[in-house]
């Protein structure tokens, strides 16, 4: 199956993802109608996420609602096995292996570390990437991914230059930008290289704020202040976006805290464009 090139599903479950999940289940049996009597088969969907279920409620609610409309109802013919790494990517391999031992029918992942763990854990169970930034560490190519994996990609590396161009247009006075991202994610180093290249072409200085856990956020903020960063590019990673929200509030309010100095200018958040590809 060819990955769908959709960037606006970045932080929410969209109809395309639900369709892919349903198709994955559909390989095992034809989907029942909503009003059909239970067939006796109970499908198990495993979910690998970076954040706990309570903090991911909107996505889970949308997934349940979409599957319910297609005849898959939790408590009747569907079980969702949710596993969270709680922001610790090193936990994904064990969690993926646990889902394989549970003999789930399908695994849904978000982000490159989760997708890579699922790929390493099984070559048989279908894996749907709800979103990821750089697919090449996981699949052979976009045209022919091969194996048991499909899904969507945000094309975050390819769109990095465009985001910086838009940022420069919105804030012409900007001179120094920073990428806030997790360099432990194998998809991020190419994005950082593209960030430096795009910034250099526009006469900007690029800085890296490597945030791999919540403990890194204050250090990253203080570094941004010391380096006189004018604007932030926040990487498309669930844990980073949640952490960065508090950073943005502090910057915008001018209350950096922890003894840090107030930055010269407020920082602007530039997330991935919500545009279909």
N, C-alpha and C positions, 0 to 999 in steps of 0.2 A: 504494500500500500504506500502511495506517495504522500509525504507529509504535506499538510495544508499550510500555505504561507499566509498566516494571519497574525498580525501584530497587535490587534486591538483586543485579544483575549488574555492580555498579559497578567492581570491580577484578578480575573474573575472567570468562572466557568461560563463559557458561551455556548450557543446552540451547536456550533461546529464540533466542539469537544464532546458534547453529549451524543451527537450523531456518531462520532468515531467510537465512543465507548459502546454504544448500542450495536454498531456493526461488529465490534469485537465479540460481544456476547452472541450476536447473530450467527457467527461462524459455528457456534456450539449447538444452537437450536433456534428455530423461528420464534420471534418475540410474540408473546401472548397479547391479546387485546386487554384494555383496562378492565372490561367487564367479564373477561373469561374466567372460568373456574381454574383454580390452581392445578398445574399439571403434575405436581409432585417434585419437580426439579427446583432447587433453590440455588440461585447464582450468588457467588461470592466475589465481590470487587475489593481488591486491596488498594489502599491509597498510601503513597509515600509522600509526606509533606515535611517542610522545614519548621512549621509552626503548629502549636496544639490546635485541636479541633475547636475549642471555644473561641479562639482568635480567628478561626477560618470559617465561622458560621455562615456568612453570606454565600461563599462558594459551595459549601456543603448543602445548604438549603436549595440553591439553584440546581445542583446536581440531582438531588432527590426529586425535586419538582419535575425536571425534564425527564428523568427516567420513569417517574410515575405516569406521566402523560403517554409514555410508550409501553406501559403495561408492566413495568418492573417496580414492585412496591416492597419497601422494607417491612419485614415482619410477615410477609406473605410468600414471596418468591425471590427475595433479595436480602443479602447480608452485606454490609459495608464494614470492612476491617481497616480502620484508620490507624496509621502508625506515624508518629511525629518524631523527628530528630531533635526537636526543641532547640533549633539553631546550631546544632553540633553535627556537621556533615559527616564526621567520622563514624556516626552511628548508623548511617544509611545501609552499609553492607549487611550488618546483623539484622536490621529491620526487614530488608528485602528477603533475606534468607528465611526469616520467620514467616513471611507471607507465602513463600514457596512451600514451606512445610505445612501450612494451613490449606494448601491445594486450592488457592483462589483461582477463579476462572479468568481474571483480568487484573492487571496492575496499572494504576494511574499514578503518574509522577508529575512533579513540578520542579523545574530547574535541572541543570546538568548533573550535579552530584547524585541526585535521586535517580535520574534516568540511567546513569552509568552503573549505579549499584544494582538496579533491576536487571539491566542487560547482563551483568556479570553473574547474577544469581540464577537466571533461567534463560534458556534458548528456546523454550517451548511455550510458556504462558505468554499470551499477547500483552504487550506493554504500550500504553497510550501516554505520550508526553503531553500533558495539559498545556505546558509552555516550556520553552527553553531558549536561551540566548544564542548559543552556537552549537548546531547539530553535529558538526564534523567529528568531535570526539566520540560520538555515539553511533552514528550511521555512516555508511560508506560514501553516500552522496544523497543529495536531495531527490534526484530523479529516481535512483535505485537504492533505497535505504537498506534493503535486504533484511533477512532474519525475521524477528517477531516484533519489531518496533515501528510505530508510526506516531503521528501527532502534529503539533503546531510549533512554529518557531517565531520569535519576535524579531529576528534579523537585527539584533542589537548591535553587533559589530558593524554590519553594513550601513546602519543608520546613524552611527556615531558622528560621522562628519556632518550630516545634515542637522543633527541636534545642535552641534556647536555653531554652525552657520546661522541657525535660527536664533540662538542665544546672542550672537554678535549683532544680529539685526534688531533684536528687542532691546539690548543694552549696549549701544555703540561704545560706551566708555569702558567696557570691561577689558581688562588686560591680563588677568590671571584667573584661570578656571581650575577646578579640582574635580576629579572623578572619585566618588565615594563608592567603593565596591569591595568585594571579597576576593582577594587574589588567590585564595585557596580553591576557588571554583575554576576548573580547567577551561571554562569558556571565557574567563575574564582577561587573562593576559593578552589575547589578540585584540580585545576591545580597548585595553589600555594603550597598546601600540597604535591603534587607529586614532585614539584620542590625542596622543602626542603629535601624530602626523597632521591631523586636521587643525589642531590648535596652532601648530607652527606655520601652516600655510596661511593662517589669518593673522599672524603676528602676535599670537597669544602665548603665554607661558602656562604649561599644564603641570599640575601637582597631583599626586596620588594619595588618597586617604584609604588605607587598607583596613577595612573593618570586618573582622572575622567573628566577633562576638559582641555582646552588649558591653562588655568591659572595655572595648576599644573605642567606644563612641566619644567619651569625654576627651581621650587623647587625640582623636581625629579632629574634634572641634578646636581644641587648643592649638593644634598644628595649623589648621586653616586660618586661625586668627594671627598666629605668628608669621605665616607666609603671606598675609594680606590678600587672601583669596576673595575675589569679587563675586564668584558664582559657583554653584555646585551642579554637577551632573551626577544624579543618583542612579546607581546600577539597578537593573531590573531583577532584584532578588528579594523574595518575600521578607526575610528577616531584616535585610538592610533597609527596606522601605519603611517598615514599622519603626525601626530604631531611628532612622533619619527624620521621622516626623517630629520627634521631640527636639532634634537639633535645629530644624527649620523654625520651630516656634521660638526657640531661644534666640536665634539669629535675628528673626523679624522683630522680636520684642526688644532687642538690644540688651538682654539680660543673660549674658553668656554663663555666668556663675563660675564656681570653682576658681576664682581669681583670674580668669582669662580676661583679656582686654576686649573691648567692643570692636568689631571689625569696621573697616573703613566704609564699606557699603553693605547693605543687606544682600544676602545670598539668594539667588533665584533657583528654584527647583525646575529642572528640565527632564521630564520623564519621556519614555519612548512615545513618539507620535501615535495617536489613536487612528491609524489609517490602515485600511485593508490593502493587502499586497496581492 
